[in-house]
Amino acid sequence: MSKNARLIVLVMLGAVVLYGAYALYSGIDKVGASLEHYAFWTFGAACGLAFCNYVIRFLKWEYYLSVLEIRGIPKGESFLTFLSGFVLTVTPGKVGEVFKSLILFQLRDVPVERTAPIVVAERVTDLIGVIVLITIGSVSFGGGIGILLVCVGAALVLALLVFVAKPALSRRLLDLLPHLPGALGRAAGRVVPKVEEALDKLRVLTTPSRLIIPTLLSIVAWSCECVALWVILGGFGAPPPLPFTAFVYATATLAGALIPVPGGLGVTDGLIKEQLARLGGVAEGTAFAAMLLVRFATLWFAVLVGFVALGILRATRPWLGGDEATAPVDLRKEPGAGSSSGQAGTA
């Protein structure tokens, strides 16, 4: 196992331990009675809905690859590459999903700085999609915290889009980085050119016309996970109304994205449980059990899917993920893909 792979496994094991400690601290002893009459098939249905989320978001990945004119990647390989990014889902703001850019580089020699902006564009459109879902849910439910999160999230999205869209502004801010004291400034000076190149790609991905399709896909994708929570609650009996459930899940998801904690651990979980119990009138034990189940069906199921996808890629491409590249470039590419992918990587 490579050093990177061992590090990933250690990070994930640490996250699992922390999550287990959080669950025990929060009162997992209250869950048993609620699960006695739970319809467990609804958990499977929730996992299926979560996987629908991944498939729809894969369509965004493919859209962004086409915008950047990165071609010659077989759809099956591209799908596994996309899913492999979920290995590092438990990172603040899911920024660890840039891991799929590293996998694509190892598979097709597409520079990481060329595809890494896709991860940022994905997060921007995901935020917009979740904000839309909160707004829709709040129409039938006056949630003050939801309105606050919508305002904060919208302000952050707008600020990021302005920063990306205004080269003069971004350049002025980036010029300050090399002047930081000591080694930090020297390191920043080496990184700035790559950041500028990434911003150029991000500008291409976040023009107003190119925000429409990915945002619509994000709304549909995250609606699937909102429905997943509603289905799980249905397994305990009569669930709250779907708009309220969507509001709860989207609000908790946005809070977990805005607060820099790994995978939203503690933040997303706590908001789901508290809103269900305090605002939706769901019994505390049921609210806690539903929160655990939906998090396993979305967050931890995504991590499992990521490991499976990465395992398939490594089993079929032995050179992938080693400490050193063990296969020449032309052997990594399938017949007929060399010219197009190579052109995409250097264009």
Secondary structure as the mmCIF struct_conf table of DSSP 4:
data_model
#
loop_
_struct_conf.conf_type_id
_struct_conf.id
_struct_conf.beg_label_comp_id
_struct_conf.beg_label_asym_id
_struct_conf.beg_label_seq_id
_struct_conf.end_label_comp_id
_struct_conf.end_label_asym_id
_struct_conf.end_label_seq_id
HELX_RH_AL_P HELX_RH_AL_P1 LYS A 3 SER A 26
TURN_TY1_P TURN_TY1_P1 GLY A 27 GLY A 27
HELX_RH_3T_P HELX_RH_3T_P1 ILE A 28 LYS A 30
HELX_RH_AL_P HELX_RH_AL_P2 VAL A 31 LEU A 35
TURN_TY1_P TURN_TY1_P2 GLU A 36 HIS A 37
TURN_TY1_P TURN_TY1_P3 PHE A 40 PHE A 40
HELX_RH_AL_P HELX_RH_AL_P3 TRP A 41 VAL A 67
TURN_TY1_P TURN_TY1_P4 LEU A 68 GLU A 69
HELX_RH_AL_P HELX_RH_AL_P4 LYS A 75 SER A 84
HELX_RH_3T_P HELX_RH_3T_P2 GLY A 85 LEU A 88
BEND BEND1 VAL A 90 THR A 91
HELX_RH_3T_P HELX_RH_3T_P3 PRO A 92 VAL A 98
HELX_RH_AL_P HELX_RH_AL_P5 PHE A 99 ARG A 108
HELX_RH_AL_P HELX_RH_AL_P6 VAL A 112 VAL A 139
BEND BEND2 SER A 140 PHE A 141
HELX_RH_AL_P HELX_RH_AL_P7 GLY A 144 ALA A 165
HELX_RH_AL_P HELX_RH_AL_P8 PRO A 167 LEU A 176
HELX_RH_3T_P HELX_RH_3T_P4 LEU A 177 HIS A 179
BEND BEND3 LEU A 180 PRO A 181
HELX_RH_AL_P HELX_RH_AL_P9 GLY A 182 LEU A 205
TURN_TY1_P TURN_TY1_P5 THR A 206 THR A 206
BEND BEND4 THR A 207 THR A 207
HELX_RH_AL_P HELX_RH_AL_P10 PRO A 208 GLY A 234
TURN_TY1_P TURN_TY1_P6 GLY A 235 PHE A 236
BEND BEND5 GLY A 237 ALA A 238
HELX_LH_PP_P HELX_LH_PP_P1 PRO A 239 PRO A 241
HELX_RH_AL_P HELX_RH_AL_P11 LEU A 242 LEU A 258
TURN_TY1_P TURN_TY1_P7 ILE A 259 PRO A 260
BEND BEND6 VAL A 261 VAL A 261
HELX_RH_3T_P HELX_RH_3T_P5 PRO A 262 GLY A 264
TURN_TY1_P TURN_TY1_P8 LEU A 265 GLY A 266
HELX_RH_AL_P HELX_RH_AL_P12 VAL A 267 GLU A 274
HELX_RH_PI_P HELX_RH_PI_P1 GLN A 275 LEU A 279
BEND BEND7 GLY A 280 GLY A 280
HELX_RH_AL_P HELX_RH_AL_P13 GLU A 284 ARG A 295
HELX_RH_PI_P HELX_RH_PI_P2 PHE A 296 TRP A 300
HELX_RH_AL_P HELX_RH_AL_P14 PHE A 301 THR A 316
BEND BEND8 ARG A 317 ARG A 317
TURN_TY1_P TURN_TY1_P9 PRO A 318 GLY A 321
BEND BEND9 ASP A 323 GLU A 324
BEND BEND10 ALA A 327 ALA A 327
HELX_RH_AL_P HELX_RH_AL_P15 VAL A 329 ARG A 332
BEND BEND11 LYS A 333 LYS A 333
HELX_LH_PP_P HELX_LH_PP_P2 GLU A 334 GLU A 334
TURN_TY1_P TURN_TY1_P10 PRO A 335 GLY A 336
HELX_RH_AL_P HELX_RH_AL_P16 GLY A 338 THR A 346
#
